[in-house]
Amino acid sequence: MRTAMGVWRWRRNPLRRPTDLFEAWVAFAALVCVLLVAPAVGWVAGLQVDGTLQRAAREQRHERYLVPAVVVRPAPGAADPSAQRQAPERTRIVASWTAPDGSSHQGTVPAAEEPPRAGDRFRIWTDTRGRLVGQPLDPTAASFHAGAAGLAAALTAAALAETVRRLVVRRLMHRRYTRLDRAWAAAGPDWGRAGAGS
C-alpha cells in the first residue's frame, strides 16, 4: 500500500499537490541515504578506526614486553583465603621482576594463580623501564572494535536520514493543515449551502 501511495505521488494527477511531489523526492533522498550513504559512512568510519587501532596495537606490541616475575610474598593487607572464595577479586601479591633494560623491580601485582606461593613464577607485561602496563591490544580485538564503530556510524547515518525525512514530512503536513484551515475560513460560515440564497 505504501508503495502504491509513493507511485501515486510521482504520477501526473490533478489531485497531486506540489508538496506531494516534494515529499516523494524527500523519501527518495532518504532511501538513497539509508541504502548507499549510510553504508559508505560506516565503511569509511570502520576503516579509519581500524587503522588507528591497528597502529596503536603495533605501537603497544613494540613498547610492551612480557617478562618473567617471581612471587615474593602475599601483599600487605591481602584478604584471607576464606574471604577470597566469596569475593571475585584476585589476590594481590608482591612480586619481583627484571625489566628489559636490565633493572630489577618489585611491586604489588594481581596473582597469576590461586593460591599464590612464594617462589612461583609467572609472566607480567611491562614497558622498557619495567613499569607495569596492560596487555597490548590484540589485532583481532582491534578489528572487532573497528567493525562495531563502523556499524554504529552506519546506523547513526541511517537514523539521521530517517529523522530528517520525518521532520520534513511533519512540516509539510503542518503546512497542508494550515492551508486547509485558511481555505475553510475563506469559504465562510455558509459553506455547503451554495445557491441557498442566504
N, C-alpha and C positions, 0 to 999 in steps of 0.2 A: 504493500500500500504506500509506504514512504517513497519507494522508487517511482511509483506512478505519479505521486504528487511532485516529485522532483522533475520528472519529464514534463509534467504539465506546466511547470514554471518556465521551461525553455521554449515551448511551442508558442507560435503566434496565436493569440486568443484575445478577443475583445474584452474579456474579464480580467486579463492579466494586468496587474498594476506594475509600474516601474520598480516598486520595492520588491515585488516577487522575483523579478529578474535579478535584481541586486542580491537578494537573499540566496538565489541559486548559485550565483558566482561566489559568494562568500562560502557557501557549503562546499563548492568545488575546490576553492583555495584551501579550506581546512582539510579536505580529504587528501589533497596533494601533500600538504604539510605532514599529515599523520602517516601516509604511506611512503613518502620519499624523503622529506626533510628531516623528520624525527629520527629515522634510522641512520641517516647520514650524520646528524649531530651526535648520536650515540656512538657511532663508529669512530668519528674523529676524537670525541672525548675519551673513549676507551683507549685509542692509540696513544693519545697524549699522556694519560695516566699510566699506561703500561710502560711507556718509555721512561717516565720519571721514576716509577717504582723499580724497574729493572736496573736503571742506573744506580739508584740508592742501594739495591741488593748487591750489585757488583762492588760498590764502594765499601759496603759493610763487610763483604767477604774478604776484601783486601786489608781492612783495618782491624778485623776481629780474629782472634786466634783461640783455638780450643787447646787449653793447656792442662796437664795433669795436676791434681791437687790431692792433699792428704788430710784426713780428719785428724785434728789435734785433740779436741775435746768438745763436749756439748757447750753451746753458747751460754753465758751467764743469764740467768732468768728464764731459761728454756723450760717449757712446761713438762710436767712429769708424764711418764708413758700412759697412765690411765686417762689423763685429760686429753692426750694426743689421740686416743682412739675415738673420742667423741668429736673433737674438732678436726675439720678437714685440712687445716694449715699444716705445712710440712715443718718438721723440726729444724731449728736453726743450729748450726754448729760453727765452731771456729776451725778454719782450715788454713793450710799454708800452701803456697804455690810459687813457681818461678815464672816470671814474665818472659816474653820473647826477647826482651832486651837484656836478660840475664839477672835482673834484680829480683830479690826474694820479697814475698809479701805474705801477710797473714791478715785474715779478716773473717767476719761473720757472713755465712752463706747458708742457703737452704740445703738440707741434707739430700744427698743423691739417693740414699736408700734408707729404709726404716727397719730396725733402729740403727742409727749410725754407731760405729765402733771406732775407737782411736786406732789409727793406722790404716783404715780403709782408704782405698784410692778411688778417685772419680775424676771427671773432667769438667772444667768450667770455661766459660767464654770471657776473655779479657782483651783489652786493647794492647798496643805495643808496650806501654808502660806498666802493664799489669793491673790496671783498674778493671773492676768487674763491669761487664757490659752484657746486654741481652744477646740472644742468639741472632745471627744475621737473618735478614728476610729471605725466605725461600722463593726462588724464581716462580715456582708454580703458584704459590700463595699470592705473589705479586700479580700474576696474570689473572687469577681469580678475582682479586680486588679491582683490577682494571676492567674486567668484564662486568662486574657489578656496577662500577661507576658509569660505564658506557650505557648499560641498561637503564640506570636511573636517569641519565641525561636524555635518553630517547623517550622514556615515559614522561619526563617533565616537559619536553618539547611538544609531545602529542597532547598532553593535558593543557598546555598553554594555548595551542591551536584551537582545541575544542572550547576552551573557556572564552577565547576571543570571539569565536563563532557564536556562542550562546549570548554573549553580551551584545553583539551586533544585532542578532535576531530579536533580542529583547527590546533593544532601542527601536528597531523597525516596527515591532508590534505596538510599542508605545505611540509612535508617530501615527500609525494606522488608526488607533483608537482616538487619538486627538483629532485627526481629520474627520473621523466618523461623528464625533461629538459636535464638531463645528457644522457639519452638514445637517445634522438633526436640528441644531439650534437655528440654522438658516431656514429650514423648512417651516419653522414657526409652529404655533400650537394647533393649527388646523391641518396638520399633515394627515394624509389618508382620507381627507374629505374633499378631495378635489372636485370642483364643479358643484359643491353643495350650496354655494351662494352665501356662505357665512363669513 
